[in-house]
């Protein structure tokens, strides 16, 4: 095995090339890799969609674009030649597919590690049995275990597990983002009211509450806070293709007397992600924006189905434990029947989490 030093650090390729939320749940593993001794050079293979956040990640040294399954033979050959030229010491595939396994094998990467799932594992030297489909641990913990196994296999010092925030920003970043949101959405920035961000969309990838359910939830939270002499500011966010639903929800909340504003579309994904640093609480289904907010260690309230592959435990946000709330259908309901979630209980828990002291702690 190569003896690595600070002058000759290991060159690692990490692959998580699917959806945004999955990629954000890889940040704890990336942080663990960079904290090893000697610190490796970490490259990631990601699709164009998540590349802006990969470039913003403090634990990533280099971003390589994955053209995807549709690139054809020419695209595969171009990517293969690129990977060969970079002479990686190890490949860590957090979600295993035959195409990526084949690429790592053909690129001659000497150490290749992935979960022991499906026949794609045949392309890897090291396979870690995790049985993720049982949903016994959070996804980000499964990723951390893979990263730690890779570091051990390379003979590197495995660091203590990192703690939130996994996307640490400058101490005054949330203040700058509050100023930007105030200007863009017309929210007063110079008061102590809680700013509640609500993202009703799902990106087409997650079972979610209906807009009507979100409106009832927001109305109940608002009423509880007003009864405690607090009037929250509501900021409604949307992803690509979700603007109409977000606008409609914002109009409904405003008609019901809530102080609701719509955050205008951002010029890019990284700008949108940084805007979430202004949130005192981020409410959403189990979607990419929820996991962005969690990487920033903002408080979150997530709404999940209860099916085995998508439980609140499996897709737990990676913010601090005291900053996350999760709600799902009861055991006696259909796993994807989000209408059975007790919204009154959820509103009570969310409102109780928004004490003046908790809000002041969030704002430097």
Secondary structure, DSSP 8 states (H G I E B T S, - for coil): -----STT--EEEEE--S-HHHHHTTHHHHHHHHTSBS--EEEEEE-HHHHHHHHH-TT-SEEEE---GGGHHHHHHHHHHHHHHHT-SEEEESS--HHHHHHHHHTT-SEEEEES-TGGGGG-SEEE---GGG--S-HHHHHHHHHHHHHHHTT-B------S-SS---TTHHHHHHHHHHHHHT---SS---EEEEE---TTSS----HHHHHHHHHHHHHHHHHTT---EEEEE--TT-HHHHHHHHHHHHHTT--EEE----SSHHHHHHHGGG-SEEEEESSHHHHHHHHTT--EEEEE--SGGG-TTTT---S-GGGEEEEE--TTS-TT-GGGS-HHHHHHHHHHH--HHHHHHH--
